[in-house]
Amino acid sequence: MTPSKHWILNNWIFLFILIHQEHCMLPAPQNVTIVSYNLEHKLTWTPGPGTPASAHFRVQKYSIKKKLWKLVLKCSDLRTGESCDLTNSFKDITCHYLARVQAFSSDQQSNWTSSELFFPLGHTTLQAPEVVLTGCGNCLLLQLSPPASRGLHPRQLKYLFREFRINVTRTRDKAQFVLRVSSGESRIDYLERGVEYCITVVPVTSLTNPVVPSGPHCAFTSPPPVSTVAVFLTALCILFLLVVLFCAALVHSGQLGCLHKVLLRALALNW
């Protein structure tokens, strides 16, 4: 065989192998995304077009510090529609990570599809904190705390939820003002008594975290104090009215005259 024919044959063999591999591979997963709320991370994706329903999926993680792809064991055999919890896999929230997904079956597999670079501390979405609002005279007492979580990063979560912007609205006329408070108990002073106020709470961070404001929380301030003089005069008027009604009833029934005669007889006997 001449060298030229040998070269052509090798090219055809190589091309055949490429075509065979292409047709034997599964479609690569699409829309690989890391979704993160309050330092709890989840990897989601969609199967590529034409992926059989029987296909499985596996996930690997990559740390920029370690520069090594590593299989996430609990996400090594997932089915269509399942996601991968990466909260424990991204333990160092100051590090940058990647995650990737591959479809596979008993005799086929797909190319890997990677997520975008992920920074847990700066990319996690901060949801609304726990809010307790009560009235206190001409003020409102506000208690703020980090949202409930699985407790994997309690100190870091407290750091992210250490300061808040409070939007205060008077329900009656929608008058508003804004203030900033720290986590824990705060007091909103100089409010009108006996009036309903509503607040929304937004976490404030020096990082680039997306934030989700709380829904409205509403409470009434305490009503104005009742005057003791007014209460006494009201009670006195009610008592006088009852006496008048009682005497009128006696006169109407004729018992008042009998009562008068009994009193006169008693006085005469005493004399």
C-alpha positions in Angstrom: 0.0 0.0 0.0 1.4 3.4 -1.0 1.9 6.0 1.6 -0.8 8.2 0.2 -3.4 5.4 0.4 -2.3 4.6 3.9 -2.8 8.3 4.9 -6.3 8.4 3.4 -7.2 5.1 5.1 -6.1 6.4 8.5 -8.1 9.6 8.0 -11.2 7.6 7.2 -10.7 5.4 10.2 -10.3 8.4 12.4 -13.4 10.1 11.0 -15.4 6.9 11.5 -14.3 6.7 15.2 -15.4 10.3 15.7 -18.8 9.8 14.1 -19.3 6.6 16.1 -18.4 8.3 19.3 -20.7 11.2 18.5 -23.6 8.9 17.9 -22.9 6.8 20.9 -22.8 9.8 23.4 -25.8 11.0 25.3 -26.8 14.7 25.0 -25.0 16.9 27.5 -27.1 18.4 30.4 -28.2 22.1 30.0 -28.9 25.1 32.3 -26.6 23.9 35.0 -27.1 26.4 37.8 -26.2 26.8 41.5 -29.2 28.1 43.5 -28.3 29.4 46.9 -30.4 30.9 49.8 -28.9 31.8 53.2 -25.8 29.7 52.6 -27.7 26.6 51.6 -26.7 25.6 48.0 -28.4 23.4 45.4 -27.3 22.4 41.9 -30.1 22.2 39.2 -30.0 21.3 35.5 -32.2 20.1 32.7 -31.5 17.0 30.5 -30.2 17.8 27.0 -32.7 17.4 24.1 -33.1 13.7 23.3 -31.9 12.4 26.6 -33.7 9.1 27.3 -35.9 8.9 30.4 -33.7 6.1 31.7 -30.5 8.2 31.9 -28.8 8.9 35.2 -26.7 11.9 36.2 -23.6 12.5 38.3 -22.1 15.6 39.8 -18.5 16.7 40.4 -17.3 19.8 42.3 -14.1 21.8 41.7 -12.4 24.0 44.3 -10.2 26.8 42.9 -7.9 26.3 45.9 -7.4 22.6 45.4 -7.6 22.7 41.6 -9.2 19.2 41.5 -12.5 17.8 40.3 -14.0 15.5 42.8 -17.2 13.4 42.6 -20.0 14.4 45.0 -20.8 10.9 46.4 -24.5 11.6 47.3 -25.0 13.0 43.8 -23.4 10.2 41.9 -26.6 8.5 40.7 -29.4 10.9 40.2 -32.5 10.7 38.0 -34.2 13.2 35.8 -35.9 16.0 37.9 -33.6 15.5 41.0 -31.2 18.1 42.2 -27.9 18.0 44.1 -27.5 19.5 47.6 -24.0 21.1 47.7 -24.2 22.8 51.1 -21.8 20.4 52.7 -19.6 20.2 49.6 -19.0 24.0 49.7 -17.8 24.2 53.3 -15.4 27.1 52.8 -17.7 29.9 52.0 -14.8 32.2 51.2 -13.6 29.9 48.4 -14.7 29.9 44.7 -16.2 26.7 43.3 -17.5 25.1 40.1 -19.9 22.2 39.7 -20.6 20.1 36.6 -23.1 17.4 35.6 -22.8 14.4 33.3 -25.5 12.2 31.9 -24.8 8.4 31.7 -26.3 5.0 31.1 -25.0 1.5 31.2 -23.1 1.9 27.9 -23.2 5.7 27.1 -22.3 9.0 28.7 -22.4 12.7 27.8 -19.9 15.5 27.9 -19.7 17.4 31.2 -21.6 20.7 31.5 -20.2 23.2 34.1 -21.9 25.9 36.2 -20.6 29.4 36.4 -18.0 30.2 39.0 -19.7 30.4 42.4 -18.6 32.4 45.5 -20.9 31.2 48.5 -20.4 34.2 50.7 -21.1 36.8 48.0 -23.5 34.9 45.8 -26.0 33.4 48.3 -29.4 35.2 48.3 -30.3 36.7 51.7 -34.0 36.0 52.5 -36.1 37.9 55.0 -35.1 37.5 58.7 -37.5 36.3 61.5 -39.6 39.3 62.5 -41.6 39.9 65.7 -43.4 43.3 66.0 -45.4 44.5 69.1 -46.8 47.9 70.2 -45.5 49.8 73.3 -47.1 53.1 73.9 -46.0 55.6 71.3 -43.4 53.1 69.9 -43.0 49.7 68.4 -40.8 46.9 69.7 -39.0 45.0 66.9 -37.2 41.7 67.3 -35.0 40.6 64.3 -33.0 37.3 64.0 -31.5 35.3 61.1 -33.9 33.0 59.3 -34.2 29.4 60.3 -31.6 27.2 58.7 -29.9 23.8 59.1 -27.2 25.5 61.2 -24.3 24.6 58.9 -22.8 28.2 59.0 -24.4 29.9 62.1 -21.6 32.4 62.7 -21.4 33.4 59.0 -25.2 33.7 58.8 -25.2 36.0 61.8 -22.6 38.1 60.1 -24.7 38.5 56.9 -27.8 39.3 58.9 -26.3 41.8 61.3 -27.9 45.0 59.9 -31.3 45.8 58.3 -33.1 48.6 56.6 -36.6 49.1 58.0 -39.4 50.8 55.9 -42.1 52.0 58.2 -45.5 52.9 56.8 -48.5 54.4 58.7 -51.5 52.5 57.4 -54.0 55.4 57.7 -52.3 57.8 55.2 -49.3 55.7 53.9 -46.8 58.2 55.4 -43.4 56.6 55.4 -39.9 56.8 56.8 -36.8 54.6 56.7 -34.3 53.7 59.4 -31.4 51.2 59.9 -31.2 48.9 62.8 -29.0 46.0 64.0 -30.0 42.4 64.6 -31.7 41.8 68.0 -34.2 44.0 69.7 -34.9 47.6 68.6 -37.4 50.2 69.3 -39.1 52.5 66.8 -40.0 55.7 68.8 -42.0 58.9 68.3 -45.1 57.3 66.8 -48.7 58.2 67.1 -50.7 56.3 69.8 -53.5 53.9 68.8 -52.4 53.8 65.2 -51.5 50.9 63.0 -48.0 50.8 61.4 -46.6 48.3 59.0 -42.9 47.5 58.3 -40.9 45.7 55.7 -37.3 44.5 56.5 -34.4 44.3 54.0 -31.0 42.8 55.0 -28.1 45.3 54.4 -24.7 43.8 53.4 -21.4 45.2 52.2 -21.1 42.4 49.7 -23.0 41.9 46.4 -25.6 39.5 47.8 -29.1 39.6 46.2 -31.6 40.2 48.9 -35.3 39.4 49.4 -37.3 41.8 51.5 -39.8 40.6 54.1 -43.5 40.8 53.6 -45.3 43.5 55.6 -45.6 43.1 59.4 -48.2 45.2 61.1 -49.0 46.2 64.7 -50.9 48.9 66.6 -49.2 51.3 69.0 -50.8 51.4 72.4 -54.0 53.5 72.7 -53.9 56.9 74.5 -54.0 56.6 78.3 -57.5 56.9 79.8 -58.0 59.9 82.2 -58.9 58.7 85.8 -61.0 61.9 86.3 -63.1 61.0 83.3 -63.6 57.5 84.5 -64.7 58.7 88.0 -67.2 61.2 86.6 -68.6 58.6 84.2 -69.1 56.2 87.1 -70.8 58.9 89.2 -73.2 59.8 86.4 -74.1 56.1 85.9 -74.8 55.7 89.7 -76.9 58.9 89.8 -78.9 57.7 86.8 -79.5 54.3 88.5 -80.8 56.1 91.7 -83.2 58.2 89.6 -84.5 55.2 87.7 -85.0 53.3 91.0 -87.0 56.2 92.6 -89.1 56.6 89.4 -89.9 52.9 89.6 -91.0 53.2 93.2 -93.3 56.2 92.5 -94.8 54.4 89.5 -95.6 51.3 91.6 -97.0 53.4 94.6 -94.5 51.9 96.9 -92.7 55.2 97.6 -95.8 56.5 99.5 -96.0 53.3 101.6 -92.3 53.7 102.3 -92.9 57.3 103.5 -95.7 56.2 105.9 -93.5 53.5 107.4 -90.7 56.0 108.0 -93.2 58.4 109.7 -94.5 55.6 112.0 -91.0 54.6 112.9 -90.2 58.2 113.8 -93.4 58.6 115.9 -92.6 55.4 117.9 -89.2 56.8 118.7 -90.7 59.9 120.1 
